[in-house]
Amino acid sequence: MGDLKLVRKFEVGVGFFNRYEKLVKDVVLPYQEKALNDQIEGAEKSHCIENFRMAAKKIKTGACDGEFYGMVFQDSDVAKWLEGAAYSLAQNPDAELEKRCDDIIELIGEAQQKDGYLNTYFTVKEPDKRWTNLQEAHELYCAGHMIEAAVAYAECTGKSRLLEIMCGMADHIYKHFIEEGAEGYPGHPEIELALMRLFRCTKEERYKELAMHFINMRGVDSEYFVKEKEKRNWTVWGADPGDKEYAQNGAPVREQDKAVGHAVRAVYLYTGMADAAMETGDTTLTEVCRTLWNNITQRRMYVTGAIGSAYEGEAFTKDYHLPNDTAYAETCAAIGLIFFSNKMLYLERKGKYADVMERALYNCVLAGMQLDGTKFFYVNPLEVLPGISGEAQTHKHALPVRPKWFACACCPPNVARLLSSIAEYAWHVIPGALFSNLFVGGTLDLSDSFGGKVTLETAYPYDNKIRYHFAPEQETMYVPLAIRIPAWSRNTKITLNGREVRCEIKDGYAYLHGNYSAKDVVTVELDLSVRRVYTSNKVSANTGRVAIQRGPLIYCIEGVDNENDILSVSLKKDGEITVSEYLPDKLCGIQELYAEGYRETVSDELYSFDAPAEEACRVTLVPYYTWGNRGLNQMRVWIPEEA
Amino acid sequence: MGDLKLVRKFEVGVGFFNRYEKLVKDVVLPYQEKALNDQIEGAEKSHCIENFRMAAKKIKTGACDGEFYGMVFQDSDVAKWLEGAAYSLAQNPDAELEKRCDDIIELIGEAQQKDGYLNTYFTVKEPDKRWTNLQEAHELYCAGHMIEAAVAYAECTGKSRLLEIMCGMADHIYKHFIEEGAEGYPGHPEIELALMRLFRCTKEERYKELAMHFINMRGVDSEYFVKEKEKRNWTVWGADPGDKEYAQNGAPVREQDKAVGHAVRAVYLYTGMADAAMETGDTTLTEVCRTLWNNITQRRMYVTGAIGSAYEGEAFTKDYHLPNDTAYAETCAAIGLIFFSNKMLYLERKGKYADVMERALYNCVLAGMQLDGTKFFYVNPLEVLPGISGEAQTHKHALPVRPKWFACACCPPNVARLLSSIAEYAWHVIPGALFSNLFVGGTLDLSDSFGGKVTLETAYPYDNKIRYHFAPEQETMYVPLAIRIPAWSRNTKITLNGREVRCEIKDGYAYLHGNYSAKDVVTVELDLSVRRVYTSNKVSANTGRVAIQRGPLIYCIEGVDNENDILSVSLKKDGEITVSEYLPDKLCGIQELYAEGYRETVSDELYSFDAPAEEACRVTLVPYYTWGNRGLNQMRVWIPEEA
């Protein structure tokens, strides 16, 4: 199966993601590097690197100046940044950046204890409390992220120093939990998916065993965190160890059938489970993953691919409960849903998994970052009203503009590592097939597998044409190409050199087989007609409302385009919606939509016996991912529809 | 001006409130008496009376067995119950009940300390901490409620024992805060309005002075609670003393212009302010009260008269923020809004104040109690969805069925005391005028003022006719009658013995003057046409939705009447809505409404590109105050409207 090596063999070409690739390289990674070093004025302090310096000094000298600062999981910000930098280096060699990464890795090595243990919080602040608070203290979580960084850095740069460090930590964990039989499982899952990556990278069975151990132990003793709390005499936040929904430990994972609790924890866990199911052929686990994925995507997911309906616990709530304005909808959770869906797609070749990856990517995840790459949303609501959003007691979390950084800075580097490894999701190269899941323009080096290169050329999502070009090493190359046909595309046409191709279409993929020469072009023409989206009438918040989608993009209305008042605007049922030409200078290049609609006369009067007067108007919609880039401003995705 | 004496002179007649009068007397008061004595199986323990017994024993013997149990303000439940019982006794003499009340009052007297101090929490549990935690500890709040009970009991039964006890406590408070100059003001306002009542009952200027003191000091030192917390070494809940919105102390009250914070605290404070403004002629205070009342009713009030949009802080949030399903909308807060509006109506004779009293009374307050008087809602949402309401993290407070009692039992006795003193709000007898504000059937004894009796006869709110009969002591009686014309009544006809009367209509009141004999009947015919209510388009939650009102009653749809699915139901714009005949056996007697509407085909699919199919249907609506009386069930007030 395709692994991270792929990244090194994909060159993002001209097109939509090219801008993001450059942004990550030129702005996001340097900006985040500064943030980790506390060099951004007016932003929340990170202290990440400094924590490692202190831990290193303490290990060297037995003591350090200053105090650990930040969240108990602060180390993971460095890990995610390193992972993003690794992906970027694979595509854009940069000796200076690589040198700085190497220096950080050296520092990380110095912060590692002799027995392999690595965690600056415990090393600096609580050396005697290792492994006593799995519920809250994120030791396994931080280890997981650093393992991911290690695998990525090794595969992208060929340098194995961080991998050695993290194999040391993984061995330490193995010893503690397997050999010495320590009880428990992580409060915040992540290590499971990381260990699966480490296993695939190193072929070391022990790491798979350890991943399976944490998956299998979870929820078997559902009182574990309660007992753990009774034993220890310290706490990070005083979190309730008995909240078994929050931590997905109310039952063994194989008996779980609803996605519950902290959304990021949930999807990280499920990602590890799906990966383990794939590696082990465990059909029970596969079935559980299917059930949980269905529960999320068919009952608990926003139309933007966001998940987590409640601020309280940053959590899933109940089926069909999807409030728009108070949504938590964390950027990291949408990213986790992409991870989970990607693994499911490896488990079974169904386009619906890629459809969800695309939904989350083009909408929630991209909205998580300012278009200029320097500000970030943690929370991605589907309706924002200045005066209420970010201000009312119930909306403190739902900020109407992106801040520069966060005290809890999990989301920004998560966006960076996802965008810089986008090819991992766009393509799956498996024995006997090349799957084109997401239409990211660029060139894929398949010399190992199919004897040549494939270039995808497109202006998608703003153009409907996706062209596959071939550069065989011999005269031709045989490529068994599986192209996703998105569920939203009603009429899709596939041509070879202009002539329509008949091919098998199964579970959302068109399967083409051909010996292609350098002159051949396979073209997919998707149907980018504007679509109206309706929610199940079981979702109270969206009664009588419609969302507008074009291609993978969910659109929204913002005040700035609509007379600074979107609450009085509705869309005409079956009204015409026209698509603007491509506007290269607006919001980094978009196509707007113009819909026939109505505008009510605005009334300050709270209650009235008179229906508000209304007149026809033109409603302007912009892609959701671009919202909040033009100042404080109303925004709404689900718009009332009127006959 | 009319004071509590009135209650003794009004006999609730046949009609809508007659049932409630009997219910309070026969069920609610006895039930609550049992609850206070911990005799209700399966209900939350109260321990109220037991707390007084322990305090009495401790005062007598220096020690007591057992421990104080319940909220720090548990005493106030006894006070509110006693006040309700007093009102009931005024109308329905009941020697046994009066004896039990007298016994409780004796017990209260025994629980009073020699210096006049009365509070079982502090006497039993924290004797050394009196007056050290005004922010949280509710001493002044409990004193205020017991003062109200004392005034009511004296005026309704002529017995002054409780009044003496509470004058002792009021004098103690006066000494502490005025003579000894202690700093501070109550965390939970209530004493202000109570002291105004005590002043009017006793004519003792000191009590008015003390009320004005607390009003005037509030927010002058807005850091008072912060400083207080720094000084003390104990806490009740660890509440944030710096939350100045919560406690309405961010600025002196005369500089406040938005209703903020804990909604009950706010309206209790404003009630005291309005009462003080009336007694003192303080025009600045009057203007502030006007501004705050307008802010509530024009920006922050639900259509049911409920207030408090957020569970967090049980609080007001922001203008036009009125979520239906997560509303706090506490029963006590709606009752407080009635208190405040009633005082505003004394300040200025405008029908809008009575309109709001009526809105809160017939909708939120009545909904706060099961129709059989034995279960209560604390929280009164405008949309309830079993599976989410009461269950989702965001909806734990919004229960879908009424519980028997509460650990914090402020609402049930508050409903009882309001309903049993309803005449206080229905009528205002002021020099030279009799104001008929609410149309409660019954007989008013006006021998002191207008030389006879006036009887209001009506089946309102289910009949549009309100008849005033007269029983002069002489041949005729001169009655300057001011009858409220509700804002919802488009066409109102007033007749004297069948002939239309021309009269001045000003600010929502029709002013009639006449010498009436026993044969005369003044009849008001209100327009009970069904009205559609629309919210300002600034209220996001109600976009595209309509509420249905008939007379004072807001209607709702419940699942039980509508195929157990209300989320797929919409009302036809301008569709016909018919009114059923009076159904005496349904929900204790109601008129249903039948509206032309549409029902969508229910879809489980979360998102779809197809608009749901729909067909015409008949939608059944019932009065909001009756909802939740037929088991677990969906409910919605704001219903989508479609052309």
Contacts between the chains, C-beta under 8 A, distances in Angstrom:
chain1	res1	chain2	res2	distance
A	297	B	606	7.4
A	298	B	604	7.8
A	298	B	605	7.4
A	298	B	606	5.2
A	299	B	606	6.3
A	301	B	606	6.9
A	303	B	607	5.8
A	309	B	392	7.4
A	309	B	394	7.5
A	310	B	392	6.7
A	310	B	393	4.4
A	310	B	394	4.9
A	311	B	394	7.8
A	312	B	393	3.9
A	312	B	394	6.2
A	313	B	393	5.7
A	315	B	393	6.0
A	317	B	388	7.3
A	317	B	392	4.0
A	317	B	393	5.7
A	317	B	394	6.6
A	318	B	387	5.8
A	318	B	388	5.0
A	318	B	391	6.1
A	318	B	392	4.8
A	319	B	387	7.2
A	320	B	387	8.0
A	320	B	388	7.8
A	320	B	606	7.6
A	321	B	388	4.9
A	321	B	392	5.4
A	323	B	326	8.0
A	323	B	394	7.3
A	325	B	540	6.7
A	326	B	323	7.9
A	326	B	326	7.6
A	326	B	394	6.8
A	383	B	540	6.6
A	385	B	540	6.1
A	387	B	318	5.8
A	387	B	319	7.1
A	387	B	320	7.9
A	388	B	317	7.3
A	388	B	318	5.0
A	388	B	320	7.7
A	388	B	321	4.9
A	388	B	540	7.9
A	391	B	318	6.1
A	392	B	309	7.4
A	392	B	310	6.7
A	392	B	317	4.0
A	392	B	318	4.8
A	392	B	321	5.4
A	393	B	310	4.4
A	393	B	312	3.9
A	393	B	313	5.7
A	393	B	315	6.1
A	393	B	317	5.7
A	394	B	309	7.5
A	394	B	310	4.9
A	394	B	311	7.8
A	394	B	312	6.2
A	394	B	317	6.6
A	394	B	321	8.0
A	394	B	323	7.3
A	394	B	326	6.8
A	488	B	609	7.2
A	531	B	609	5.1
A	532	B	609	6.8
A	532	B	611	6.9
A	533	B	607	5.5
A	533	B	608	7.3
A	533	B	609	6.4
A	534	B	607	7.2
A	534	B	608	5.3
A	534	B	609	7.5
A	534	B	610	6.9
A	534	B	611	5.6
A	534	B	612	6.2
A	535	B	606	6.6
A	535	B	607	6.2
A	535	B	608	8.0
A	536	B	602	8.0
A	536	B	603	4.9
A	536	B	604	6.1
A	536	B	605	5.8
A	536	B	606	5.3
A	536	B	607	7.6
A	536	B	608	7.6
A	537	B	567	5.0
A	537	B	568	4.2
A	537	B	600	5.2
A	537	B	602	6.0
A	537	B	603	6.2
A	537	B	612	6.1
A	538	B	567	6.0
A	538	B	602	7.4
A	538	B	603	7.8
A	538	B	604	7.2
A	539	B	567	8.0
A	539	B	606	7.5
A	540	B	325	6.7
A	540	B	383	6.6
A	540	B	385	6.1
A	540	B	388	7.9
A	540	B	567	6.0
A	543	B	545	7.9
A	543	B	567	6.3
A	543	B	570	7.8
A	543	B	640	5.1
A	544	B	544	4.8
A	544	B	545	7.5
A	544	B	570	6.7
A	544	B	640	3.9
A	544	B	642	7.2
A	545	B	543	7.9
A	545	B	544	7.5
A	546	B	611	7.9
A	567	B	537	5.1
A	567	B	538	6.0
A	567	B	539	7.9
A	567	B	540	5.9
A	567	B	543	6.3
A	568	B	537	4.2
A	570	B	543	7.8
A	570	B	544	6.6
A	573	B	611	7.6
A	600	B	537	5.2
A	602	B	536	8.0
A	602	B	537	5.9
A	602	B	538	7.4
A	603	B	536	4.9
A	603	B	537	6.2
A	603	B	538	7.8
A	604	B	298	7.8
A	604	B	536	6.1
A	604	B	538	7.2
A	605	B	298	7.4
A	605	B	536	5.8
A	606	B	297	7.4
A	606	B	298	5.2
A	606	B	299	6.3
A	606	B	301	6.9
A	606	B	320	7.6
A	606	B	535	6.6
A	606	B	536	5.3
A	606	B	539	7.5
A	607	B	303	5.8
A	607	B	533	5.5
A	607	B	534	7.2
A	607	B	535	6.2
A	607	B	536	7.6
A	608	B	533	7.3
A	608	B	534	5.2
A	608	B	535	8.0
A	608	B	536	7.6
A	609	B	488	7.2
A	609	B	531	5.1
A	609	B	532	6.7
A	609	B	533	6.3
A	609	B	534	7.5
A	610	B	534	6.9
A	611	B	532	7.0
A	611	B	534	5.6
A	611	B	546	7.9
A	611	B	573	7.6
A	612	B	534	6.2
A	612	B	537	6.1
A	640	B	543	5.1
A	640	B	544	3.9
A	642	B	544	7.2
A	642	B	642	7.8
A	642	B	643	6.6
A	643	B	642	6.7
A	643	B	643	4.0
